[in-house]
């Protein structure tokens, strides 16, 4: 989508909001310079609960063993 001038965006704000909520990228410009992107507000992430996975995961002793040299070298690149 091309940038929409501010004066045009004022007149079509409701329509632009609908388009942004539908996933379209809406950019508003001042003259030839794009200045803002209109995006929908995301939903708040649910609060994390400490200990929610207690008893659901297991880590065996191999988790604490050193990595093989080849894998260790790949992480250090």
Secondary structure by P-SEA (a helix, b strand, c coil): cccccaaaaaacaaaaaaaaaabbbbbbbccccccbbbbcccccccccccccccccccccccccccccaaaaaaaac
